[in-house]
Amino acid sequence: MPVISIEAGKMDKNQKEALIQSFTKSASEILHIPEQAFVVLIKEYDSDNVGAGGRMLSKVIAESGPMPCP
């Protein structure tokens, strides 16, 4: 049973569902394993529980807006 683990900021239910579907489909196609075999785990982090540049992420976001995705 392959496991896909995603760690990210807070997401709504629709975003989680889209990620689960997209990652599962892609991994299934690449690995030639049926989608039903995959388990997807999502771990969410509140911006108060993340540090960036030595500062709490919630403060960085409040001062400069959302951080761009790399």
Short mmCIF file of the C-alpha atoms (twelve columns), coordinates in Angstrom:
data_MODEL
# 
_entry.id   MODEL 
# 
loop_
_atom_site.group_PDB 
_atom_site.id 
_atom_site.type_symbol 
_atom_site.label_atom_id 
_atom_site.label_alt_id 
_atom_site.label_comp_id 
_atom_site.label_asym_id 
_atom_site.label_seq_id 
_atom_site.Cartn_x 
_atom_site.Cartn_y 
_atom_site.Cartn_z 
_atom_site.pdbx_PDB_model_num 
ATOM 1  C CA . MET A 1  0.000   0.000  0.000   1 
ATOM 2  C CA . PRO A 2  1.783   3.161  -1.187  1 
ATOM 3  C CA . VAL A 3  1.406   6.212  1.048   1 
ATOM 4  C CA . ILE A 4  1.512   9.818  -0.158  1 
ATOM 5  C CA . SER A 5  2.154   12.364 2.584   1 
ATOM 6  C CA . ILE A 6  1.442   16.075 2.112   1 
ATOM 7  C CA . GLU A 7  2.422   18.776 4.604   1 
ATOM 8  C CA . ALA A 8  0.978   22.232 4.015   1 
ATOM 9  C CA . GLY A 9  -0.816  25.194 5.516   1 
ATOM 10 C CA . LYS A 10 -4.508  25.174 6.339   1 
ATOM 11 C CA . MET A 11 -6.757  24.079 3.475   1 
ATOM 12 C CA . ASP A 12 -10.473 23.875 2.955   1 
ATOM 13 C CA . LYS A 13 -12.262 20.620 2.209   1 
ATOM 14 C CA . ASN A 14 -12.356 21.257 -1.570  1 
ATOM 15 C CA . GLN A 15 -8.607  21.897 -1.720  1 
ATOM 16 C CA . LYS A 16 -7.905  18.699 0.205   1 
ATOM 17 C CA . GLU A 17 -10.142 16.676 -2.078  1 
ATOM 18 C CA . ALA A 18 -8.472  18.132 -5.188  1 
ATOM 19 C CA . LEU A 19 -4.997  17.342 -3.835  1 
ATOM 20 C CA . ILE A 20 -5.964  13.797 -2.902  1 
ATOM 21 C CA . GLN A 21 -7.451  13.142 -6.348  1 
ATOM 22 C CA . SER A 22 -4.590  14.775 -8.239  1 
ATOM 23 C CA . PHE A 23 -1.724  13.157 -6.326  1 
ATOM 24 C CA . THR A 24 -3.397  9.751  -6.412  1 
ATOM 25 C CA . LYS A 25 -4.051  9.911  -10.155 1 
ATOM 26 C CA . SER A 26 -0.512  11.092 -10.965 1 
ATOM 27 C CA . ALA A 27 1.177   8.526  -8.735  1 
ATOM 28 C CA . SER A 28 -0.996  5.747  -10.153 1 
ATOM 29 C CA . GLU A 29 -0.094  6.675  -13.728 1 
ATOM 30 C CA . ILE A 30 3.623   7.022  -13.005 1 
ATOM 31 C CA . LEU A 31 3.984   3.919  -10.843 1 
ATOM 32 C CA . HIS A 32 1.459   1.725  -12.712 1 
ATOM 33 C CA . ILE A 33 -0.334  0.900  -9.459  1 
ATOM 34 C CA . PRO A 34 -4.148  1.040  -9.160  1 
ATOM 35 C CA . GLU A 35 -5.486  4.222  -7.554  1 
ATOM 36 C CA . GLN A 36 -7.330  2.124  -4.969  1 
ATOM 37 C CA . ALA A 37 -3.998  1.015  -3.503  1 
ATOM 38 C CA . PHE A 38 -2.945  4.537  -2.444  1 
ATOM 39 C CA . VAL A 39 -3.412  6.168  0.930   1 
ATOM 40 C CA . VAL A 40 -3.023  9.953  1.141   1 
ATOM 41 C CA . LEU A 41 -2.202  11.656 4.444   1 
ATOM 42 C CA . ILE A 42 -2.539  15.405 4.858   1 
ATOM 43 C CA . LYS A 43 -0.868  17.194 7.752   1 
ATOM 44 C CA . GLU A 44 -1.882  20.831 8.116   1 
ATOM 45 C CA . TYR A 45 0.099   23.518 9.867   1 
ATOM 46 C CA . ASP A 46 -1.390  26.673 11.280  1 
ATOM 47 C CA . SER A 47 0.748   29.705 10.411  1 
ATOM 48 C CA . ASP A 48 1.300   30.273 14.151  1 
ATOM 49 C CA . ASN A 49 3.067   26.889 14.260  1 
ATOM 50 C CA . VAL A 50 5.547   27.647 11.469  1 
ATOM 51 C CA . GLY A 51 8.672   29.783 11.546  1 
ATOM 52 C CA . ALA A 52 10.207  31.500 8.528   1 
ATOM 53 C CA . GLY A 53 13.406  33.495 8.748   1 
ATOM 54 C CA . GLY A 54 13.387  33.284 12.529  1 
ATOM 55 C CA . ARG A 55 9.882   34.726 12.817  1 
ATOM 56 C CA . MET A 56 6.412   33.293 13.210  1 
ATOM 57 C CA . LEU A 57 4.892   32.803 9.759   1 
ATOM 58 C CA . SER A 58 1.609   34.430 10.800  1 
ATOM 59 C CA . LYS A 59 3.509   37.675 11.510  1 
ATOM 60 C CA . VAL A 60 5.423   37.499 8.218   1 
ATOM 61 C CA . ILE A 61 2.152   37.031 6.306   1 
ATOM 62 C CA . ALA A 62 0.428   39.831 8.210   1 
ATOM 63 C CA . GLU A 63 3.212   42.254 7.306   1 
ATOM 64 C CA . SER A 64 3.893   41.264 3.711   1 
ATOM 65 C CA . GLY A 65 0.974   39.177 2.437   1 
ATOM 66 C CA . PRO A 66 0.981   35.475 1.549   1 
ATOM 67 C CA . MET A 67 4.323   33.878 0.784   1 
ATOM 68 C CA . PRO A 68 4.796   32.860 -2.863  1 
ATOM 69 C CA . CYS A 69 5.062   29.155 -3.605  1 
ATOM 70 C CA . PRO A 70 8.504   28.075 -4.759  1 
# 
